[in-house]
Amino acid sequence: MECTGSYAAGLARYLATQQVAVVEVNQPDRSTRRRRGKTDAVDAEAAARAALSGIAQALPKSDDGQVEAPRMLRLAKNSAVY
């Protein structure tokens, strides 16, 4: 999956609760995007190739632990009304 820290975070967390293996895939580099074009099909193929080849090995971000606590504090601070 791409963007598990924002857009796909909920789906990645749900799949983790269902014991589905999820791998974080980085966006293709800009030179490749310029050369091959920017379409969903091209992005999906690049993500699949990165996952199958082992290049993409990062685990998706979870919604717990040390990272989540500061995020929640920042969210509360930013949403506070003065």
C-alpha positions as a Markdown table, in Angstrom:
| # | Residue | x | y | z |
|---|---|---|---|---|
| 1 | Met | 0.0 | 0.0 | 0.0 |
| 2 | Glu | 1.0 | 3.6 | -0.6 |
| 3 | Cys | 0.3 | 6.4 | 1.9 |
| 4 | Thr | -0.5 | 4.3 | 4.9 |
| 5 | Gly | 0.4 | 7.2 | 7.1 |
| 6 | Ser | -2.5 | 9.3 | 5.7 |
| 7 | Tyr | -5.1 | 8.2 | 3.1 |
| 8 | Ala | -4.8 | 4.4 | 3.5 |
| 9 | Ala | -4.1 | 4.4 | 7.3 |
| 10 | Gly | -7.5 | 3.1 | 8.2 |
| 11 | Leu | -7.5 | 0.4 | 5.6 |
| 12 | Ala | -4.0 | -0.7 | 6.7 |
| 13 | Arg | -5.1 | -0.9 | 10.3 |
| 14 | Tyr | -8.2 | -2.9 | 9.4 |
| 15 | Leu | -6.2 | -5.4 | 7.3 |
| 16 | Ala | -3.7 | -5.8 | 10.2 |
| 17 | Thr | -6.6 | -6.7 | 12.6 |
| 18 | Gln | -7.6 | -9.4 | 10.0 |
| 19 | Gln | -4.0 | -10.8 | 9.9 |
| 20 | Val | -3.4 | -9.6 | 6.3 |
| 21 | Ala | 0.2 | -8.8 | 5.6 |
| 22 | Val | 0.6 | -5.2 | 4.4 |
| 23 | Val | 3.8 | -3.6 | 3.1 |
| 24 | Glu | 4.3 | 0.1 | 2.8 |
| 25 | Val | 5.4 | 1.1 | -0.7 |
| 26 | Asn | 7.1 | 4.5 | -1.4 |
| 27 | Gln | 5.9 | 6.6 | -4.3 |
| 28 | Pro | 7.9 | 6.1 | -7.5 |
| 29 | Asp | 10.8 | 8.6 | -7.9 |
| 30 | Arg | 10.0 | 11.6 | -10.0 |
| 31 | Ser | 12.2 | 10.8 | -12.9 |
| 32 | Thr | 10.4 | 7.5 | -13.4 |
| 33 | Arg | 7.0 | 9.2 | -13.2 |
| 34 | Arg | 8.1 | 11.8 | -15.8 |
| 35 | Arg | 9.4 | 9.1 | -18.1 |
| 36 | Arg | 6.4 | 6.7 | -17.9 |
| 37 | Gly | 3.6 | 9.1 | -17.1 |
| 38 | Lys | 1.3 | 9.4 | -14.1 |
| 39 | Thr | -1.6 | 7.0 | -14.2 |
| 40 | Asp | -3.2 | 4.7 | -11.6 |
| 41 | Ala | -2.2 | 1.7 | -13.7 |
| 42 | Val | 1.5 | 2.7 | -13.8 |
| 43 | Asp | 1.5 | 3.4 | -10.1 |
| 44 | Ala | -0.2 | 0.1 | -9.3 |
| 45 | Glu | 2.3 | -1.8 | -11.4 |
| 46 | Ala | 5.3 | 0.0 | -9.8 |
| 47 | Ala | 3.9 | -0.8 | -6.3 |
| 48 | Ala | 3.4 | -4.4 | -7.1 |
| 49 | Arg | 6.9 | -4.8 | -8.6 |
| 50 | Ala | 8.4 | -3.1 | -5.5 |
| 51 | Ala | 6.5 | -5.4 | -3.1 |
| 52 | Leu | 7.2 | -8.6 | -5.1 |
| 53 | Ser | 10.9 | -7.8 | -5.5 |
| 54 | Gly | 11.4 | -7.1 | -1.8 |
| 55 | Ile | 12.4 | -3.5 | -2.4 |
| 56 | Ala | 9.4 | -2.4 | -0.4 |
| 57 | Gln | 9.8 | -3.8 | 3.1 |
| 58 | Ala | 8.5 | -1.1 | 5.4 |
| 59 | Leu | 5.6 | -1.9 | 7.7 |
| 60 | Pro | 2.7 | 0.4 | 7.8 |
| 61 | Lys | 2.3 | 2.9 | 10.6 |
| 62 | Ser | 0.1 | 1.8 | 13.4 |
| 63 | Asp | -2.2 | 3.9 | 15.5 |
| 64 | Asp | -0.7 | 3.1 | 18.8 |
| 65 | Gly | 2.7 | 3.4 | 20.6 |
| 66 | Gln | 5.1 | 6.2 | 21.0 |
| 67 | Val | 4.3 | 8.0 | 17.8 |
| 68 | Glu | 0.5 | 8.1 | 18.4 |
| 69 | Ala | 0.7 | 9.9 | 21.7 |
| 70 | Pro | 2.4 | 13.0 | 20.4 |
| 71 | Arg | 0.2 | 13.0 | 17.3 |
| 72 | Met | -2.9 | 13.1 | 19.5 |
| 73 | Leu | -1.5 | 15.9 | 21.6 |
| 74 | Arg | -0.6 | 17.9 | 18.5 |
| 75 | Leu | -4.1 | 17.3 | 17.1 |
| 76 | Ala | -5.7 | 18.5 | 20.4 |
| 77 | Lys | -3.5 | 21.6 | 20.4 |
| 78 | Asn | -4.2 | 22.5 | 16.8 |
| 79 | Ser | -8.0 | 22.0 | 17.3 |
| 80 | Ala | -8.1 | 24.1 | 20.5 |
| 81 | Val | -10.2 | 27.2 | 20.2 |
| 82 | Tyr | -8.7 | 30.4 | 21.7 |
